[in-house]
Structure formats: structure tokens, C-alpha cells
Amino acid sequence: MKKKVTIKEVAAQSGVSIATVSQILNGNVEKFSAKTVEKVMQAKESLDYQPDYFAQRMIMKKSKTIGVMVPDIVNPFFSLLLKGIEKVLYQEKYIVMLCDVDFSVQKESEYLAELIRRGVDGFIIASSTISNETIKEQLLKNQIPFIVLDQKKSEGISDEISTDDFEGGVLAATHLKELGHEKVAIVGPLDAPNNIQTRIQGFRKVYDQFVFVNQPLTLNGGIAAADEIVKETVTAIFALNDEIALGVGQRLKQLGKKIPEDYSLIGYDNVPMSAFVSPSLTTIEQPIFELGEKAAELLLERIHFSKQTCMQMILPVRLIQRNSTAHLK
């Protein structure tokens, strides 16, 4: 087995001290002449020197690692969100540690504790289960920079980024109203997180009465909801995310119902699959990739400038009209 090259060997070949090599390899090049930096970098390359990660972390007091918590990795919303986060962090040479908490308060708390122990530089939390107590006990107490996406729990104590869920609910309801639908259903969980509740509030601004079908924010939740919907007299359905909408649409077809002839169906998120199902899904588009990018940018700014005032950012949403909604006949 090839012997691991040490920093002492790099220093010897470049003719400078170990401290100088350490400073240059950790990015502090402005203290040294261009000639010295070049000698060190050439020695590093020729010897194929790989810096020790843990030694670097002790020197720099940074792990260059960000913990990202999501509630359901299977949901395509979070895949796209993660892609936006990763794009920004990769450019800044940070590594993502992804944790799928599966809507579990216990898993979330255990992951937070373990990643704090491992010295992550910050957290992006897209999980809806986090409590104010967890924020105080695990994040604020340990002075770890963090952002909680789409929730109001961190208001005033952390940067906050979300999309305009209230307007999204209004847009969905207005679209169905303009198509002539009076009897409508909403599909989603009764114990929905803050952002989903805000969607419902927006919808309620247009429809003060609707059937509520209590199901989780999953494909299977949508499938189960369809069996309940066919017992009602509704003509239009607002699914609180696209996964539910896809499940509803699939099951209604199995039951011999047609979309949009029998039911108009509108989702929320505009995940890539929504454009390719048949009929293509009318939905409210969230800028998911941009949400991930902005979350990562805000967190990095907080890591570098910890004393600045907390920022709040709300990204716009828009109606994407496709073939799953139609005028009531």
C-alpha cells in the first residue's frame, strides 16, 4: 500500500515551513508571495498530497458541511429542492448531509443531535415536524446557524424563506370558480404544517364551504381520497400537493371516472411529473429549485455574517393551467 504523503514532506519539497504550507493549503494565500504559493501548490500536486480532513477542520474551525432535513425523500418536491441547495453549496465547496426524517419528531431530534456532534456548519430544515422547543434546545443553545423552510416557527430568531402559500390557495380557488365549479373538495391532512394551512386559508377566501378529505400528503393518500370523493357531489378537487393529485387522478380512472369531464383536478407544486401524466395536471407552481438556491445562499450568508438582522423572503407562485381542469358542463 502506498504510504500517505505528509504535510512535512510538502514543506520539505517546497522549501518552506509546515506552518506556511498549512496556511496556503487552507486558503490564506494573501499573506505570501505568488512565488511561495506556486512552490507549495506544485509540491502538493507532484507529491499527490491529500490534506487530512479532520486536521483541516480543527485548524479552520469549520467542517464545510451542511445538514439538510427533509420529511419525505420520495416526494419529488424535495428532490428538486435538494438540487437547488446542492448547486449553491457545491460552488462554495460545501458538502450536503441529507437526513430523511420521515415525519418523525424522534428521528429529527436524533439527527440534529448527531450532526451537531459531528460539527456541521449549519442546517436547512425542510421538515415540518420541528418544534419551537427543538429549535431552542438544539439549535439556538449550540449557536448553529439554520433556516426553517416554509414554516413560521423560526420567526424573529432565524432567516426565513417561503413561497406565497396564501396566494397559491387563492389562485387555485379562483381558477375553479371561474370554471363554474361551486361544489369543491380539498384533499390533505387535518394536522397539516403551517404552510399547507396557509394554502387552505387562501382557498377559503374564495370558497367559504368545501368538502375536506383528510389524507396524508402522499400518492397513497390521494388514492384513498378518491374513494371518498366519489361518494360526494363535488365537481372539482384541490389537492394540497401534486403527489396527492396524481394519486387522486390514478384512482378516479380506475373507478371509471374521467378528468376533467367528471372532475376538475388541480394540484400544488408543479413537480416535473405533473406535465407528463394524462391528462396533464393543472397546478400551482412553486419555484422549488430557486427556493433551494435561496435557502442555501441565505444560510451561507448567515454563517459568514452571524450578527446581521434576520431576513425574511417570500417567493411568488403562479397558476400553470393544463388539461386536468375544465368548465363545468
C-alpha positions in Angstrom: 0.0 0.0 0.0 1.3 3.4 -0.9 2.4 5.5 2.1 0.3 8.6 2.8 2.2 11.8 2.0 2.5 14.1 5.0 2.4 17.9 5.2 6.0 17.7 6.4 7.1 16.3 3.0 5.3 19.0 1.1 7.1 21.6 3.3 10.5 20.0 2.7 10.0 19.8 -1.1 8.8 23.4 -1.4 11.5 24.7 1.0 9.1 26.5 3.4 7.8 25.8 6.9 5.0 23.4 7.8 3.0 26.4 9.1 3.4 28.2 5.7 2.1 25.1 3.8 -0.8 24.8 6.2 -1.8 28.4 5.8 -1.6 28.3 2.0 -3.5 25.0 1.7 -6.2 26.4 3.9 -6.8 29.3 1.6 -4.8 32.1 3.4 -2.7 32.9 0.3 -2.8 36.7 0.6 -0.1 36.6 3.3 2.5 35.1 0.9 4.2 35.9 -2.3 2.9 34.4 -5.6 6.2 32.5 -5.9 5.9 30.9 -2.5 2.2 29.9 -3.2 3.2 28.4 -6.5 6.1 26.4 -4.9 3.7 24.9 -2.3 1.0 24.1 -4.8 3.5 22.5 -7.2 4.8 20.3 -4.4 1.3 19.4 -3.4 0.5 18.3 -6.9 3.7 16.4 -7.6 3.5 14.5 -4.3 -0.3 14.0 -4.7 -0.8 15.3 -1.2 -4.3 14.9 0.2 -4.9 17.1 3.3 -6.3 15.4 6.4 -10.0 16.4 6.6 -10.2 16.3 10.4 -6.9 18.2 10.9 -8.2 20.9 8.5 -11.4 21.1 10.3 -9.6 21.7 13.6 -7.5 24.4 12.1 -10.3 26.2 10.2 -13.0 25.6 12.9 -15.3 24.7 10.0 -16.5 21.3 8.6 -17.7 22.7 5.3 -20.7 20.5 5.8 -24.4 21.5 5.9 -27.2 19.3 7.3 -30.4 19.2 5.3 -33.6 17.7 6.9 -36.5 16.6 4.7 -39.7 14.8 5.7 -40.1 12.5 2.7 -37.2 11.9 0.3 -39.6 10.0 -2.1 -41.6 13.2 -2.7 -40.2 14.8 -5.9 -40.6 18.3 -4.4 -37.7 17.6 -2.0 -35.5 16.1 -4.8 -35.8 19.3 -6.7 -35.4 21.4 -3.6 -32.2 19.5 -2.7 -30.9 20.0 -6.3 -31.1 23.8 -5.8 -29.5 23.6 -2.4 -26.7 21.4 -3.6 -25.9 23.6 -6.6 -25.1 26.6 -4.4 -23.3 24.6 -1.7 -21.1 22.8 -4.3 -20.0 26.1 -5.8 -18.8 27.1 -2.3 -17.2 23.7 -1.7 -19.6 22.6 1.0 -20.9 19.0 1.3 -24.6 18.2 2.0 -25.5 15.6 4.6 -29.1 14.6 3.9 -31.4 13.2 6.5 -34.9 11.8 5.7 -36.8 12.3 9.0 -39.9 10.5 7.7 -42.3 12.9 9.6 -40.8 11.6 12.9 -40.1 14.1 15.7 -37.8 11.5 17.3 -35.7 10.9 14.1 -35.4 14.6 13.6 -34.2 15.3 17.1 -31.7 12.4 16.9 -30.4 13.5 13.5 -30.0 17.1 14.8 -28.0 16.0 17.8 -25.8 13.7 15.8 -25.0 16.3 13.1 -24.3 18.9 15.8 -21.9 16.4 17.4 -20.2 16.0 14.0 -19.7 19.7 13.8 -21.8 20.7 10.8 -21.7 24.4 10.0 -25.4 24.9 9.6 -28.8 23.4 8.9 -31.5 23.8 6.2 -34.7 22.3 7.7 -37.5 21.4 5.3 -39.1 19.1 7.8 -42.5 20.3 9.2 -42.2 18.3 12.5 -39.6 20.6 14.1 -40.9 22.3 17.3 -40.0 25.6 18.9 -38.6 23.6 21.8 -36.2 21.7 19.5 -35.1 25.0 17.9 -34.3 26.5 21.3 -32.8 23.4 22.9 -30.7 22.0 20.0 -30.0 24.9 17.6 -30.0 28.2 19.5 -28.4 26.6 22.5 -25.5 25.4 20.3 -25.4 28.6 18.3 -25.8 26.7 15.0 -27.0 28.8 12.0 -30.2 27.4 10.5 -33.1 28.1 8.2 -36.5 26.5 8.6 -38.3 26.4 5.2 -42.0 27.3 4.7 -42.7 27.5 8.5 -43.2 30.4 10.9 -41.6 28.6 13.9 -38.3 30.4 13.4 -39.8 33.9 13.0 -37.5 36.6 14.5 -34.8 34.2 15.5 -33.6 32.9 12.2 -33.6 33.8 8.5 -36.9 32.6 6.9 -37.7 31.7 3.3 -41.0 30.5 2.0 -43.3 30.8 -1.0 -46.6 32.7 -1.1 -48.9 29.9 0.0 -51.9 32.1 0.7 -51.8 33.5 -2.8 -51.4 29.9 -4.1 -54.6 28.9 -2.4 -56.4 32.0 -3.8 -55.1 31.2 -7.3 -56.3 27.6 -7.1 -59.8 28.6 -5.8 -60.2 31.5 -8.3 -59.4 29.2 -11.2 -62.0 26.6 -10.2 -64.6 29.4 -9.5 -64.0 30.9 -12.9 -64.7 27.5 -14.5 -68.1 27.4 -12.8 -67.4 25.0 -10.0 -69.4 25.6 -6.8 -69.1 22.2 -5.0 -65.4 21.5 -4.4 -63.2 19.3 -2.2 -59.8 19.8 -0.7 -57.6 16.8 -0.1 -54.8 16.9 2.5 -54.1 16.3 6.2 -56.1 17.9 9.0 -52.9 18.3 11.0 -51.1 20.0 8.1 -48.0 22.1 8.7 -48.2 25.9 8.7 -47.5 26.4 5.0 -50.3 24.0 4.0 -52.7 25.6 6.4 -52.0 28.9 4.8 -52.9 27.4 1.4 -56.2 26.4 2.8 -56.8 29.9 4.2 -56.2 31.3 0.8 -58.6 28.9 -0.8 -61.2 29.7 1.9 -61.1 33.4 0.8 -62.9 32.3 -2.4 -64.9 29.2 -1.1 -66.3 29.5 2.4 -67.7 26.0 2.1 -66.0 22.8 0.8 -65.6 19.1 1.5 -62.4 18.3 3.3 -61.0 14.8 2.7 -58.4 14.0 5.4 -55.5 12.2 3.9 -51.6 12.4 4.1 -49.6 14.3 1.6 -48.7 11.2 -0.4 -49.6 9.3 -3.5 -51.4 6.7 -1.4 -53.2 9.5 0.4 -54.6 10.6 -2.9 -55.6 7.1 -3.9 -57.5 6.7 -0.6 -59.1 10.1 -1.0 -60.6 9.3 -4.4 -62.7 6.5 -2.9 -64.2 9.1 -0.5 -64.7 11.8 -3.2 -66.9 9.6 -5.4 -69.4 9.5 -2.6 -69.7 13.3 -2.6 -71.4 15.6 -5.0 -68.3 17.7 -5.8 -67.2 18.6 -9.3 -63.7 19.9 -8.6 -60.8 18.8 -6.4 -57.9 20.9 -4.9 -55.1 18.6 -3.9 -52.7 20.3 -1.5 -49.7 18.9 -3.3 -49.0 17.2 -6.7 -48.4 13.8 -5.1 -51.9 13.7 -3.8 -53.3 15.0 -7.1 -51.5 12.2 -9.0 -52.9 9.6 -6.6 -56.4 11.0 -6.9 -56.2 11.0 -10.7 -54.9 7.5 -10.9 -57.7 6.1 -8.6 -60.5 8.0 -10.3 -59.5 6.5 -13.6 -59.7 3.0 -12.0 -63.1 3.9 -10.8 -64.3 4.7 -14.3 -64.3 8.5 -13.8 -62.9 11.0 -16.3 -60.8 14.0 -15.7 -61.7 16.8 -16.4 -65.1 15.6 -17.7 -66.3 14.3 -14.4 -64.0 16.1 -12.0 -61.6 19.1 -12.5 -58.4 18.4 -10.6 -55.8 20.9 -9.5 -52.5 20.2 -7.7 -49.8 22.2 -6.0 -46.0 22.4 -6.6 -45.6 21.7 -10.3 -43.2 18.8 -9.9 -41.8 17.6 -13.2 -44.2 14.5 -13.5 -47.3 16.8 -13.4 -46.6 17.8 -17.1 -46.3 14.2 -18.3 -49.3 12.4 -16.8 -52.5 12.1 -18.8 -54.3 14.4 -18.7 -51.5 16.8 -17.8 -52.1 18.3 -14.3 -53.2 21.9 -13.7 -51.2 23.0 -10.7 -49.9 25.9 -8.7 -46.2 26.3 -9.4 -43.7 26.9 -6.6 -40.2 27.9 -7.6 -38.8 24.8 -5.9 -35.3 24.9 -7.3 -35.0 28.6 -6.6 -36.3 28.0 -3.1 -33.4 25.6 -2.5 -30.9 28.0 -4.0 -32.1 31.0 -1.9 -32.1 28.9 1.2 -28.5 27.8 0.7 -27.5 31.4 -0.1 -29.2 32.8 3.0 -27.6 30.1 5.2 -24.1 30.8 3.9 -24.6 34.5 4.4 -25.7 33.8 8.0 -22.6 31.6 8.6 -20.3 34.3 7.3 -22.1 37.3 8.9 -23.7 35.9 12.1 -24.7 39.2 13.6 -26.8 40.7 10.8 -30.5 41.1 11.2 -32.7 38.1 10.4 -34.1 38.2 6.8 -37.5 37.1 5.5 -38.0 36.2 1.9 -41.3 35.2 0.2 -41.1 33.8 -3.4 -44.1 34.2 -5.7 -46.2 31.3 -7.1 -48.3 31.1 -10.3 -51.1 29.0 -11.9 -50.0 26.5 -14.5 -53.1 25.7 -16.5 -53.1 22.3 -18.2 -55.7 19.7 -19.1 -57.0 18.4 -15.8 -59.4 21.3 -15.3 -62.3 22.4 -17.5 -65.5 24.5 -17.4 -68.4 22.8 -15.6 -70.9 21.4 -18.1 
